[in-house]
Amino acid sequence: MANITAQMVKELREKTGAGMMDCKRALVETEGVMDKAIDYLREKGIAKAAKKADRVASEGMTHVASNDKHAVVLEVNAETDFVAKNDDFQKLVNKIANHLLRTRPNNLEEALNSDIEKGVTAQEYITEAITKIGENISLRRFDIKEKSEDSASGEYIHMNGRIGVLVILKGTNDTAVAKDVAMHVAAINPQYISREDVDAEELAHEKEVLTQQALNEGKPANIVEKMIEGRLSKWLSEISLLDQPFVKNPDITVGQYVKEHHATIASFVRFEVGEGLEKKEDNFVEEVMSQVKKD
């Protein structure tokens, strides 16, 4: 058996763009012959998939799944929004969700390196899907919540997976109430459960901004403090789930709605596809001109 060194693996990675474990496996299979290892990766479709890895994957879909004890919300990214309608992509997302529920990894790295099938890691499974579907695909993030006997999980998917929400209520088993709250979270996008959860540094920063606004308006110093109190309270009610007017009945707050059902909000997670990611904007004219110059 050939002695496969780290330098050989590094060289093959640089030539093909494939992952470290894939390169090592290729070298082992071809007894360290570099050209054969490259062919091996190409034949397996791994090198082809790796070349797609530098493409911006800011589309895709969110998904929510659950069993008796846990629930998970996740985001899987791809290059175009069309892929969310692809059966193979949807099956991939569902398989990843079930894998996360089964293994309950602590972080993304652990999730990708764990076996989704016998002898196949989640990352390797995704790489195979890249070759089949033809787009760069990645598991971007996930959040797993534990359920108890006195809790209810609300799951809501909006716009074919564009937004995915998971809500856990304590003190009730009424999943319909939990789903109502999940729908509200999808629509209004609160940042915190209650105003008491707002980070002190963020609160201080907002107060500073509001103070400067009031002073710039030329308000007398003796009434600025009261103005700030009112504006700060309004800002807190806008970002805090419990204080927000309930979308299905704006006459009451979300806090009042869950209290009517003898429940409290334990947690919520809201994922929106591509939020925070830099999206590639194609310039069709430049693309055509570049091809003309090549010809």
C-alpha positions in Angstrom: 0.0 0.0 0.0 1.4 3.4 -1.0 2.4 5.9 1.7 -0.2 8.7 1.4 1.3 11.9 2.8 -0.3 15.1 3.8 1.5 16.9 1.0 0.0 14.6 -1.6 -3.5 15.2 -0.2 -2.8 19.0 -0.3 -1.6 18.8 -3.9 -4.7 16.9 -5.0 -7.0 19.3 -3.2 -5.3 22.2 -5.0 -5.7 20.5 -8.4 -9.3 19.4 -8.0 -10.9 21.5 -5.3 -12.3 18.3 -3.7 -12.5 17.8 0.1 -9.6 16.5 2.2 -11.2 13.1 2.9 -12.2 12.6 -0.7 -8.7 13.3 -1.8 -7.2 11.0 0.7 -9.6 8.2 -0.3 -8.8 8.8 -4.0 -5.1 8.5 -3.4 -5.6 5.3 -1.4 -7.7 3.8 -4.1 -5.2 4.7 -6.8 -2.1 3.8 -4.7 -0.9 7.4 -4.7 -0.8 8.0 -8.4 -1.8 11.6 -8.8 -3.2 11.5 -12.4 -5.2 8.4 -11.6 -6.5 10.1 -8.4 -7.7 13.1 -10.4 -9.5 10.8 -12.8 -11.0 8.9 -9.9 -12.4 12.1 -8.5 -13.7 13.2 -11.9 -15.4 9.9 -12.4 -17.0 10.1 -9.0 -18.2 13.6 -9.9 -16.5 14.9 -6.8 -14.1 17.2 -8.6 -16.9 18.6 -10.7 -18.9 19.3 -7.5 -16.0 20.9 -5.8 -15.6 23.4 -8.6 -19.1 24.6 -7.9 -18.2 25.4 -4.3 -17.1 29.0 -5.1 -20.5 29.9 -6.5 -22.7 32.0 -4.2 -25.4 29.9 -2.7 -27.9 32.4 -1.3 -31.2 30.8 -2.4 -32.7 27.5 -1.3 -35.3 26.7 1.3 -36.0 26.4 5.0 -37.6 23.4 6.6 -39.1 22.4 9.9 -39.5 18.8 11.1 -40.2 17.2 14.5 -40.8 13.9 16.4 -42.2 13.2 19.8 -39.2 14.7 21.7 -37.5 17.2 19.4 -38.1 19.7 16.6 -35.6 21.2 14.2 -35.6 24.2 11.8 -32.9 24.4 9.2 -31.8 26.3 6.1 -30.2 24.6 3.1 -28.8 26.9 0.4 -28.5 26.6 -3.3 -27.7 29.0 -6.1 -31.1 29.7 -7.6 -34.7 29.9 -6.3 -35.8 27.4 -8.8 -34.1 24.6 -6.9 -36.6 24.8 -4.1 -39.1 23.2 -6.5 -36.7 20.4 -7.4 -37.9 17.0 -6.1 -34.3 15.8 -5.5 -33.5 19.0 -3.5 -36.6 18.7 -1.4 -35.8 15.1 -0.7 -32.2 16.1 0.3 -33.5 18.8 2.7 -36.0 16.3 4.3 -33.3 13.7 4.7 -30.9 16.2 6.3 -33.7 17.3 8.7 -34.4 13.7 9.8 -30.6 13.2 10.2 -30.4 16.2 12.5 -33.4 14.9 14.6 -31.8 11.5 14.9 -28.2 12.6 15.8 -28.9 16.0 17.4 -25.4 17.4 16.7 -24.1 20.4 18.7 -22.9 22.4 15.8 -22.6 22.6 12.0 -19.2 20.9 11.8 -20.4 18.0 13.8 -23.6 17.7 11.7 -21.7 17.6 8.4 -19.1 15.1 9.7 -21.6 12.6 11.1 -22.9 9.7 9.1 -26.2 10.3 7.3 -25.9 6.8 5.9 -23.6 4.0 6.8 -20.1 5.1 5.8 -21.4 8.3 4.2 -21.1 11.7 6.0 -23.7 14.4 5.6 -21.2 16.5 3.7 -20.4 13.6 1.3 -24.1 13.1 0.8 -24.5 16.8 0.0 -21.6 16.7 -2.4 -23.2 13.8 -4.3 -26.4 15.9 -4.5 -24.4 18.8 -6.0 -23.3 16.6 -8.8 -26.8 15.4 -9.5 -28.7 18.7 -9.2 -25.9 20.9 -10.7 -25.8 23.7 -8.2 -23.7 24.5 -5.2 -25.6 23.3 -2.1 -24.8 23.8 1.6 -26.4 23.2 4.9 -26.1 26.7 6.3 -27.6 26.5 9.8 -30.1 24.6 12.0 -31.6 24.9 15.5 -32.9 21.9 17.5 -35.4 22.4 20.3 -36.5 19.9 22.9 -40.1 19.2 23.6 -41.7 18.1 26.8 -45.0 16.7 27.9 -46.4 20.2 28.8 -45.2 21.9 25.6 -46.4 22.4 22.1 -44.3 23.1 19.0 -45.6 25.4 16.3 -44.2 24.9 12.8 -44.8 27.3 10.0 -43.4 27.4 6.5 -44.0 30.5 4.3 -43.6 30.9 0.5 -42.5 27.4 -0.2 -39.8 27.5 2.4 -38.6 31.1 2.0 -39.3 31.6 5.7 -39.3 28.8 8.3 -40.4 29.3 11.9 -40.3 27.0 15.0 -42.1 28.1 18.2 -42.1 26.2 21.5 -44.9 27.0 24.0 -44.9 25.8 27.6 -48.0 25.0 29.6 -50.1 23.8 26.7 -50.3 20.9 24.2 -52.3 23.0 21.7 -50.3 22.9 18.6 -52.8 25.2 16.8 -52.0 28.0 19.3 -48.3 27.4 18.8 -48.7 27.5 15.0 -50.6 30.8 15.3 -47.7 32.3 17.1 -45.3 30.9 14.5 -47.3 32.5 11.7 -47.1 35.8 13.6 -43.3 35.4 13.9 -43.0 34.7 10.2 -45.0 37.9 9.3 -43.6 40.4 11.9 -40.1 39.1 12.6 -39.6 40.0 16.3 -36.1 40.0 17.6 -36.8 39.0 21.2 -39.5 37.2 23.2 -39.8 40.0 25.7 -38.3 43.5 26.3 -36.4 42.1 29.3 -34.4 39.9 26.9 -33.0 42.9 25.0 -29.2 43.2 25.3 -28.2 46.0 27.6 -25.6 47.3 25.1 -28.2 47.4 22.3 -30.7 49.2 24.6 -28.0 51.8 25.6 -27.2 52.4 21.9 -30.8 52.9 21.0 -31.3 55.3 23.9 -28.3 57.3 22.7 -29.6 57.5 19.2 -33.1 58.6 20.4 -31.5 61.2 22.7 -29.6 62.7 19.8 -32.7 62.7 17.6 -34.6 64.6 20.3 -31.8 67.2 20.8 -31.5 67.7 17.0 -35.2 68.4 16.9 -34.5 71.3 19.2 -36.6 70.0 22.1 -36.0 71.5 25.5 -33.7 69.5 27.7 -36.3 69.2 30.4 -38.7 67.2 28.3 -36.1 65.2 26.3 -35.9 62.6 29.0 -39.7 61.9 29.0 -39.7 61.8 25.2 -36.9 59.3 25.2 -38.8 57.1 27.6 -41.8 57.0 25.4 -39.9 56.4 22.2 -37.8 53.7 23.8 -40.9 51.9 25.0 -42.4 52.0 21.5 -39.2 50.6 20.0 -39.1 47.8 22.6 -42.7 46.9 21.8 -41.9 46.7 18.1 -39.1 44.2 18.5 -40.5 42.2 21.4 -42.8 39.3 20.5 -45.0 39.5 23.6 -45.7 43.2 23.1 -46.5 43.1 19.4 -50.2 43.3 18.3 -51.2 39.8 17.3 -51.6 39.5 13.5 -54.8 37.5 13.7 -56.3 40.0 16.2 -54.5 43.3 16.5 -56.8 44.3 19.4 -54.6 42.1 21.7 -50.9 41.4 22.0 -49.2 38.1 21.4 -48.5 38.0 25.1 -52.3 38.3 25.9 -53.1 35.7 23.3 -50.8 33.0 24.7 -51.9 33.9 28.3 -55.5 33.3 27.3 -54.5 29.8 26.5 -52.5 29.4 29.8 -49.2 29.2 28.0 -45.9 31.0 27.8 -43.4 31.3 25.0 -40.3 29.2 25.7 -38.5 30.0 22.5 -38.8 30.8 18.8 -36.5 30.5 15.8 -37.1 32.3 12.5 -34.9 31.5 9.4 -35.3 33.4 6.2 -33.4 32.1 3.2 -30.3 34.1 2.4 -30.6 36.7 5.2 -27.2 38.1 5.9 -25.6 36.5 2.8 -24.2 38.5 0.0 -26.2 37.7 -3.1 -24.5 37.6 -6.5 -26.1 40.0 -9.0 -25.5 38.9 -12.6 -24.9 41.6 -15.2 -26.2 40.1 -18.4 -24.6 42.7 -20.6 -21.2 42.2 -19.1 -21.6 38.4 -19.4 -22.4 38.6 -23.1 -19.5 41.1 -23.8 -17.1 38.8 -22.0 -18.1 36.0 -24.3 -17.8 38.2 -27.4 -14.3 39.1 -26.4 -13.4 35.4 -26.0 -14.7 34.6 -29.4 
